[in-house]
Amino acid sequence: MQSANVLLKKIIRCSVLPFAAQHGMNKDLFPLSRTLSLSVCLKQDNSCSPSEKIDLDAWKKVMKSGLQEEVSETVSEPKELSALAAAREILEMWRLAGRSVPENMSDEQLKTFMECPSKSAKKKYLKYLYLKELHKKNDKKKMEEKRERKLATQEQASETDKTKNTSFVCLWASSMDRAYSWRAAQSMVFGQPLVFDMSYENDMSVREVANAVRQLVLSESSNRRSVDPFHIHFCNLKDDSLYRKEFVKHYREAWDKLLITVTDQCYTEIFPKDKLIYLTADSPKVMKTFDHDKVYIIGSMVDKSIKTGVSLARAKRLGLETAALPLEKYLLWNSGAKNLTLDQMMHILLTLKDTGDWKKALEFVPKRKYCGFVSRPVHELKKTLNLINTLKLGKTQQEVQKQFAKNYSKKLTQK
C-alpha cells in the first residue's frame, strides 16, 4: 500500500505542479472534501487489501513545499549572478583607483574572493592573483622579445651569408687555410716539439676525458694559427683509449689528416731525457725563461677534484726535470689552485716562444684568479711592508720581537 501512495504522489506532482505554478494555488482547483479514499487491490493469496485514506492537508503541504523549493532554485541563480556582477564592479573600481587587483578574474575566482572570511584574506587573495597575472604578462613579454631577437639574428645571419658567398671571401679563406697548413707542415720538420702526455685516462672520469679532448682541440687550432707553431706530439695515445674515441668524434674524417704526430710510445723513447721538462703546478722549481732547445711536456688531464701531485709523481718516476710557471712572481694571486687549462697553457707557451715576455704570456691566465700584476719583486714588497710596520709602531723589528717574547713568557708564567 505504501508503494501505491508513493506512486500516486509522483503522478500528482508531475501533472498538477506545473499547472499550479502557472495559475496559482486557488482553492477552486481542488475539491472541498478532506479525505480521499483509494482502494488498491493487491493480490496476496488471491485476496484484496482494504482501502486506506490519505490526508489532503498533508498532501497540499507536500505540494507547496516542492513548489517553493523549485521557485527558490530559480530565484537563487539570478541572485548569485547579481552578487558576482556587483563584486566585479567593485573590483574594477579598486583597480582604477590604483590597488593591486587583477584585470581578468573568472567566476570561480570571484566566488572564492567572496567566500574569504576577512578583509585581510580578501586582500591577500587579490594580491596573489595580481602577482600571478603580472608574472604571466612578463613571461609573455620576454617570449616576444626573444622571438624578435631571434628574427633579428636570423636576418643578420642571412646578410652575413650573402657576404660570405662572395668569391673574394671564399678565396681569402681558402688561401689562409693553405698558409696555416703550410706552417704546420713546416713545424713538423723544423719546429720545436711540444708533448701532450695521454697517460691519465685512468685518473679521470668519462666527462673529464671529453673535456680534456675539447681543450686539446682548441690547443691544436690555436697552435695551427700561430706564426711559429709547435710540432705537437700526442704520446701514450692507444688505439682503444677514450682519448682517441673523443678525438674521432670531434675531427671525424680530418683526424687522419692532422699535421701532428700521434703515437702510443712514451716520450722518453722518442726524446733524450736531458731535454725533457715536465710542466706541472706542483713542481718546487720555478721556470725562469723559455728554452727553445728543450722539449716541454704537458699532462693532458682535467681534474675537477684537483688531485695534487699526480703529474709530479709521474715525472719523478721517470726521472725527468720538472718546472712550474712563475705565477706568484708576476701575479698577485687571489686564492685557489694554480692549475690552468690546456688551451691556456698553449697560449702562454706560444707567446713566450714568440716574445719571451712573461707579462704578455700571463695575460691568458683568467682574471678571476689574480688581482693584478706585480710591479716590483716580492722581496722588495716584503721590505716595504716591514718598514711600514716599524713606522706605525715606532719601534724597530728587534724591539717588536723582544716585546712579543716578554708577553709570551708572561702568559706562560700565568698558566
C-alpha positions as CSV (number, residue, x, y, z in Angstrom):
1,M,0.0,0.0,0.0
2,Q,2.9,2.4,0.8
3,S,4.3,1.8,-2.7
4,A,0.9,2.8,-4.2
5,N,0.8,6.0,-2.2
6,V,4.3,7.0,-3.3
7,L,3.4,6.3,-7.0
8,L,0.3,8.4,-6.6
9,K,2.3,11.3,-5.1
10,K,4.7,11.2,-8.1
11,I,1.9,11.2,-10.6
12,I,0.1,14.2,-9.0
13,R,3.3,16.2,-8.6
14,C,4.2,15.7,-12.3
15,S,0.7,16.6,-13.5
16,V,-0.6,19.2,-11.1
17,L,2.6,21.1,-10.1
18,P,3.3,22.8,-13.5
19,F,-0.4,23.9,-13.7
20,A,-0.3,25.2,-10.1
21,A,2.9,27.2,-10.8
22,Q,1.2,28.9,-13.8
23,H,-2.3,29.7,-12.3
24,G,-1.5,29.9,-8.6
25,M,-2.8,27.8,-5.8
26,N,-6.5,28.5,-5.9
27,K,-9.0,26.8,-3.7
28,D,-11.4,26.2,-6.6
29,L,-8.9,23.9,-8.3
30,F,-9.2,21.3,-5.5
31,P,-12.3,19.5,-4.1
32,L,-13.6,20.6,-0.7
33,S,-13.6,17.1,0.7
34,R,-10.8,16.5,3.2
35,T,-10.3,12.8,2.5
36,L,-9.9,10.7,-0.5
37,S,-10.4,7.0,-0.4
38,L,-8.3,4.9,-2.5
39,S,-8.7,1.2,-2.9
40,V,-6.0,-0.7,-4.4
41,C,-6.2,-4.4,-4.9
42,L,-3.0,-6.2,-4.2
43,K,-3.1,-9.8,-4.9
44,Q,-1.8,-11.6,-1.9
45,D,-3.1,-15.1,-1.6
46,N,-5.9,-14.2,-4.1
47,S,-7.4,-11.5,-1.7
48,C,-7.6,-7.7,-1.9
49,S,-6.4,-5.5,0.9
50,P,-8.9,-2.9,2.3
51,S,-8.7,0.7,1.1
52,E,-6.7,3.3,3.0
53,K,-7.4,7.1,3.5
54,I,-5.0,9.9,2.5
55,D,-5.0,13.2,4.3
56,L,-5.4,16.0,1.8
57,D,-4.0,18.7,4.1
58,A,-0.7,16.9,4.4
59,W,-0.7,16.3,0.6
60,K,-1.2,20.1,0.0
61,K,1.7,20.9,2.3
62,V,4.0,18.5,0.4
63,M,2.9,20.1,-2.9
64,K,3.5,23.6,-1.6
65,S,7.0,22.7,-0.2
66,G,8.0,21.2,-3.5
67,L,6.9,24.3,-5.4
68,Q,8.7,26.6,-3.1
69,E,12.0,24.6,-3.5
70,E,11.8,24.9,-7.3
71,V,11.0,28.6,-7.1
72,S,13.8,29.2,-4.7
73,E,16.2,27.4,-7.0
74,T,15.2,29.5,-9.9
75,V,15.4,32.7,-7.8
76,S,18.8,31.9,-6.3
77,E,20.5,31.8,-9.7
78,P,19.9,35.4,-10.6
79,K,20.8,36.4,-7.0
80,E,24.2,34.8,-7.4
81,L,24.7,36.4,-10.8
82,S,23.8,39.8,-9.4
83,A,26.2,39.3,-6.5
84,L,29.0,38.3,-8.9
85,A,28.3,41.3,-11.1
86,A,28.4,43.6,-8.1
87,A,31.7,42.1,-6.9
88,R,33.2,42.5,-10.4
89,E,32.2,46.2,-10.4
90,I,33.7,46.8,-7.0
91,L,37.0,45.2,-8.1
92,E,37.0,47.2,-11.3
93,M,36.7,50.4,-9.2
94,W,39.5,49.3,-6.9
95,R,41.7,48.6,-9.9
96,L,41.0,52.0,-11.4
97,A,41.8,53.5,-8.0
98,G,45.3,52.0,-8.2
99,R,45.0,49.0,-6.0
100,S,46.7,45.7,-6.8
101,V,43.7,44.0,-8.4
102,P,43.9,41.7,-11.5
103,E,42.3,42.8,-14.7
104,N,40.7,39.5,-15.5
105,M,39.0,37.2,-13.0
106,S,36.9,34.1,-13.6
107,D,33.6,33.4,-11.9
108,E,35.3,30.7,-9.7
109,Q,37.9,33.2,-8.6
110,L,35.2,35.8,-7.8
111,K,33.3,33.1,-5.8
112,T,36.4,32.3,-3.8
113,F,37.0,36.0,-3.3
114,M,33.5,36.4,-1.9
115,E,33.9,33.4,0.4
116,C,37.0,34.8,2.0
117,P,36.3,35.2,5.8
118,S,38.0,38.6,6.4
119,K,39.2,41.7,4.6
120,S,42.9,40.7,5.0
121,A,42.2,37.4,3.4
122,K,40.5,39.1,0.5
123,K,43.4,41.5,0.1
124,K,45.9,38.6,0.2
125,Y,43.9,36.7,-2.4
126,L,43.7,39.7,-4.7
127,K,47.4,40.3,-4.4
128,Y,48.2,36.7,-5.2
129,L,46.0,36.9,-8.3
130,Y,47.5,40.2,-9.3
131,L,51.1,38.9,-9.0
132,K,50.2,35.8,-10.9
133,E,48.8,37.8,-13.7
134,L,51.8,40.1,-13.7
135,H,54.2,37.2,-14.0
136,K,52.2,35.8,-16.9
137,K,52.5,39.2,-18.7
138,N,56.2,39.4,-18.0
139,D,56.7,35.9,-19.4
140,K,54.7,36.7,-22.5
141,K,56.7,39.9,-23.0
142,K,60.0,38.1,-22.6
143,M,58.9,35.5,-25.1
144,E,58.0,38.2,-27.6
145,E,61.4,39.9,-27.1
146,K,63.2,36.6,-27.5
147,R,61.2,36.0,-30.7
148,E,62.2,39.4,-32.0
149,R,65.8,38.9,-31.2
150,K,65.8,35.5,-32.9
151,L,64.3,37.1,-36.0
152,A,66.9,39.8,-35.9
153,T,69.8,37.3,-35.6
154,Q,68.4,35.3,-38.4
155,E,68.3,38.4,-40.6
156,Q,71.9,39.3,-39.7
157,A,72.9,35.7,-40.4
158,S,71.3,35.8,-43.8
159,E,73.1,39.1,-44.6
160,T,76.4,37.7,-43.5
161,D,75.8,34.5,-45.5
162,K,75.3,36.7,-48.5
163,T,78.6,38.4,-47.9
164,K,80.3,35.1,-47.2
165,N,79.2,33.8,-50.5
166,T,81.3,36.3,-52.4
167,S,84.2,35.0,-54.4
168,F,86.8,37.2,-52.6
169,V,85.9,35.9,-49.1
170,C,86.0,32.3,-50.3
171,L,89.3,32.9,-51.9
172,W,90.7,34.6,-48.8
173,A,89.5,31.7,-46.5
174,S,91.0,29.0,-48.7
175,S,94.3,30.8,-49.1
176,M,94.6,31.4,-45.3
177,D,93.8,27.7,-44.7
178,R,96.6,26.8,-47.1
179,A,99.0,29.1,-45.3
180,Y,98.1,27.6,-41.9
181,S,98.6,24.1,-43.2
182,W,102.0,25.0,-44.7
183,R,103.2,26.4,-41.4
184,A,102.0,23.3,-39.6
185,A,103.8,21.1,-42.1
186,Q,107.0,23.2,-41.7
187,S,106.7,22.8,-37.9
188,M,106.7,19.0,-38.2
189,V,110.1,19.2,-39.8
190,F,111.8,22.3,-38.3
191,G,109.5,23.2,-35.3
192,Q,110.1,22.8,-31.6
193,P,108.4,19.7,-30.2
194,L,105.7,20.0,-27.6
195,V,104.4,16.8,-26.0
196,F,101.0,16.1,-24.5
197,D,101.0,13.2,-22.2
198,M,97.9,11.0,-22.7
199,S,98.5,8.5,-19.9
200,Y,95.9,10.0,-17.4
201,E,92.8,8.2,-18.7
202,N,92.5,6.1,-15.5
203,D,92.7,9.2,-13.3
204,M,89.7,10.8,-14.9
205,S,86.0,10.2,-15.5
206,V,84.5,9.9,-18.9
207,R,83.2,13.5,-18.7
208,E,86.7,14.8,-17.7
209,V,88.3,13.0,-20.6
210,A,85.8,14.6,-23.0
211,N,86.6,18.0,-21.5
212,A,90.3,17.4,-21.9
213,V,89.9,16.4,-25.5
214,R,87.9,19.6,-26.1
215,Q,90.7,21.7,-24.7
216,L,93.3,19.8,-26.8
217,V,91.2,20.6,-29.9
218,L,91.3,24.3,-29.0
219,S,95.1,24.0,-28.4
220,E,95.7,22.4,-31.8
221,S,93.7,25.1,-33.6
222,S,95.5,28.0,-31.8
223,N,98.9,26.4,-32.5
224,R,98.0,25.9,-36.2
225,R,97.1,29.6,-36.5
226,S,100.2,30.9,-34.7
227,V,103.2,32.5,-36.5
228,D,105.7,29.9,-35.4
229,P,103.7,26.8,-34.3
230,F,105.0,23.8,-32.2
231,H,105.4,20.3,-33.5
232,I,102.7,18.7,-31.4
233,H,103.2,15.1,-30.2
234,F,100.3,13.1,-28.7
235,C,102.3,10.4,-26.8
236,N,100.9,7.3,-24.9
237,L,97.8,7.5,-27.1
238,K,96.4,4.0,-27.6
239,D,94.0,2.9,-30.3
240,D,91.3,1.7,-27.9
241,S,91.5,4.6,-25.5
242,L,88.8,7.1,-24.7
243,Y,91.0,9.9,-25.9
244,R,91.1,8.5,-29.4
245,K,87.3,8.0,-29.5
246,E,86.7,11.6,-28.4
247,F,89.2,12.9,-31.0
248,V,87.4,10.9,-33.8
249,K,84.1,12.4,-32.6
250,H,85.4,15.9,-32.9
251,Y,87.6,15.7,-36.1
252,R,85.8,12.8,-37.9
253,E,87.4,12.3,-41.3
254,A,90.0,15.1,-40.6
255,W,91.6,13.1,-37.7
256,D,93.9,11.2,-40.1
257,K,94.8,14.4,-41.9
258,L,96.0,16.4,-38.9
259,L,99.6,17.7,-39.2
260,I,100.6,16.4,-35.8
261,T,102.4,13.3,-34.5
262,V,100.3,10.6,-32.8
263,T,102.0,7.7,-31.2
264,D,101.4,5.1,-28.5
265,Q,105.1,5.3,-27.4
266,C,106.3,7.2,-24.3
267,Y,108.1,10.4,-24.8
268,T,111.2,9.0,-23.1
269,E,111.6,6.6,-26.0
270,I,111.4,9.4,-28.6
271,F,113.5,12.2,-27.0
272,P,116.5,12.2,-24.7
273,K,115.7,12.6,-21.0
274,D,118.1,15.6,-20.5
275,K,116.0,17.6,-23.0
276,L,112.6,16.9,-21.4
277,I,111.0,19.2,-18.9
278,Y,107.6,18.3,-17.4
279,L,105.5,21.3,-16.7
280,T,103.4,20.8,-13.5
281,A,101.9,23.3,-10.9
282,D,103.2,21.0,-8.1
283,S,106.9,21.4,-9.0
284,P,109.1,23.1,-6.5
285,K,111.3,24.5,-9.3
286,V,110.0,27.7,-10.9
287,M,110.5,28.3,-14.6
288,K,112.6,31.5,-15.2
289,T,113.0,31.7,-19.0
290,F,111.7,29.8,-22.1
291,D,114.3,27.5,-23.5
292,H,114.0,26.8,-27.3
293,D,116.2,23.7,-27.1
294,K,114.1,21.9,-24.5
295,V,111.0,19.7,-25.1
296,Y,108.2,20.7,-22.8
297,I,105.6,18.1,-21.6
298,I,102.1,19.0,-20.6
299,G,99.9,16.4,-18.8
300,S,96.6,16.0,-20.7
301,M,94.5,16.0,-17.5
302,V,91.4,17.8,-16.4
303,D,90.8,17.2,-12.8
304,K,87.9,18.9,-11.2
305,S,88.6,17.4,-7.8
306,I,92.2,18.7,-8.1
307,K,94.3,15.7,-7.2
308,T,97.7,17.3,-6.3
309,G,101.0,15.6,-7.1
310,V,99.8,13.2,-9.8
311,S,101.9,14.6,-12.7
312,L,104.8,15.4,-10.4
313,A,104.9,11.8,-9.2
314,R,104.9,10.6,-12.8
315,A,107.7,12.9,-13.7
316,K,109.8,11.8,-10.7
317,R,109.1,8.1,-11.5
318,L,110.5,8.6,-15.0
319,G,113.4,10.7,-13.7
320,L,112.5,13.9,-15.6
321,E,113.2,17.5,-14.8
322,T,110.1,19.5,-13.7
323,A,109.1,23.2,-13.7
324,A,106.2,25.4,-12.7
325,L,105.1,28.7,-14.2
326,P,106.2,31.8,-12.1
327,L,102.6,32.8,-11.3
328,E,103.4,34.2,-7.8
329,K,106.4,36.2,-9.2
330,Y,104.4,38.2,-11.7
331,L,100.7,37.9,-10.5
332,L,99.0,38.9,-7.2
333,W,97.3,35.6,-6.8
334,N,93.9,35.6,-5.1
335,S,93.2,32.1,-3.9
336,G,92.7,28.6,-5.2
337,A,94.9,26.1,-7.1
338,K,97.3,27.3,-9.7
339,N,96.1,24.8,-12.3
340,L,95.4,26.1,-15.8
341,T,93.6,24.6,-18.8
342,L,95.4,23.0,-21.7
343,D,94.5,25.7,-24.2
344,Q,95.6,28.4,-21.7
345,M,99.0,26.7,-21.4
346,M,99.3,26.5,-25.2
347,H,98.6,30.3,-25.5
348,I,101.2,31.0,-22.8
349,L,103.9,28.9,-24.3
350,L,103.3,30.3,-27.8
351,T,103.6,33.9,-26.5
352,L,106.8,33.0,-24.6
353,K,108.2,31.4,-27.7
354,D,107.4,34.4,-29.9
355,T,108.2,37.3,-27.5
356,G,109.8,35.9,-24.3
357,D,107.7,38.4,-22.2
358,W,106.1,36.8,-19.2
359,K,103.6,39.7,-18.7
360,K,102.2,39.2,-22.2
361,A,102.2,35.5,-21.8
362,L,100.4,35.5,-18.4
363,E,97.6,37.7,-19.7
364,F,96.0,34.5,-20.8
365,V,95.5,33.5,-17.1
366,P,91.9,34.0,-16.2
367,K,91.5,37.4,-14.4
368,R,89.3,35.9,-11.7
369,K,92.3,34.2,-10.3
370,Y,94.5,37.2,-9.7
371,C,94.2,40.9,-8.7
372,G,96.8,42.3,-11.0
373,F,100.5,42.2,-12.0
374,V,103.3,42.6,-9.5
375,S,105.2,45.9,-10.3
376,R,108.2,45.1,-8.1
377,P,109.8,41.8,-6.9
378,V,108.3,40.1,-3.9
379,H,111.3,40.5,-1.6
380,E,111.2,44.3,-2.1
381,L,107.5,44.3,-1.3
382,K,108.2,42.5,2.0
383,K,110.9,45.1,2.9
384,T,108.4,47.9,2.3
385,L,105.8,46.2,4.4
386,N,108.3,45.7,7.3
387,L,109.2,49.4,7.0
388,I,105.6,50.4,7.2
389,N,105.0,48.3,10.3
390,T,108.0,49.8,12.1
391,L,106.9,53.3,11.3
392,K,103.4,52.6,12.6
393,L,104.7,51.1,15.8
394,G,107.6,53.5,16.2
395,K,109.9,50.6,17.1
396,T,112.5,48.5,15.2
397,Q,111.8,44.9,14.3
398,Q,114.1,43.6,17.1
399,E,112.3,45.6,19.7
400,V,109.0,44.2,18.5
401,Q,110.3,40.7,18.7
402,K,111.6,41.3,22.3
403,Q,108.2,42.7,23.3
404,F,106.5,39.7,21.9
405,A,108.9,37.3,23.7
406,K,108.2,39.1,27.1
407,N,104.4,39.0,26.6
408,Y,104.6,35.3,25.6
409,S,106.7,34.5,28.7
410,K,104.2,36.3,31.0
411,K,101.4,34.2,29.6
412,L,103.3,31.0,30.3
413,T,104.1,32.0,33.9
414,Q,100.4,32.9,34.5
415,K,99.3,29.4,33.3
